[in-house]
Amino acid sequence: MRASASIRIKFCSEEEARSILRAVEPDNAPLPPGLSIEATLDGSTLSFEVLCDRGPESLLSTIDDLLSSIQLAEKTICKRAAKV
């Protein structure tokens, strides 16, 4: 069964979105067979397309991992920016 999800997150700036994308990209490779994540940056909006042939549970787990990574990257980047 193929399942998919689209995620769009708007950040405060393009620089912040780009930094978060760079932070989470290493977590997205290599992926197991039957799973793909495509990320795009459009200004301050970061978009992810997740495709999964491994069932809905695997899709939900992947989305949870991705959002956790984004949240951690955002907290780290925002703390660092606040100190500058």
Secondary structure as the mmCIF struct_conf table of DSSP 4:
data_model
#
loop_
_struct_conf.conf_type_id
_struct_conf.id
_struct_conf.beg_label_comp_id
_struct_conf.beg_label_asym_id
_struct_conf.beg_label_seq_id
_struct_conf.end_label_comp_id
_struct_conf.end_label_asym_id
_struct_conf.end_label_seq_id
STRN STRN1 ALA A 3 LYS A 10
BEND BEND1 CYS A 12 CYS A 12
HELX_RH_AL_P HELX_RH_AL_P1 GLU A 14 VAL A 24
HELX_RH_3T_P HELX_RH_3T_P1 GLU A 25 ASN A 28
BEND BEND2 ALA A 29 PRO A 30
HELX_LH_PP_P HELX_LH_PP_P1 LEU A 31 PRO A 32
TURN_TY1_P TURN_TY1_P1 PRO A 33 GLY A 34
STRN STRN2 LEU A 35 ASP A 42
TURN_TY1_P TURN_TY1_P2 GLY A 43 SER A 44
STRN STRN3 THR A 45 CYS A 52
BEND BEND3 ASP A 53 ARG A 54
HELX_RH_AL_P HELX_RH_AL_P2 PRO A 56 LYS A 83
#
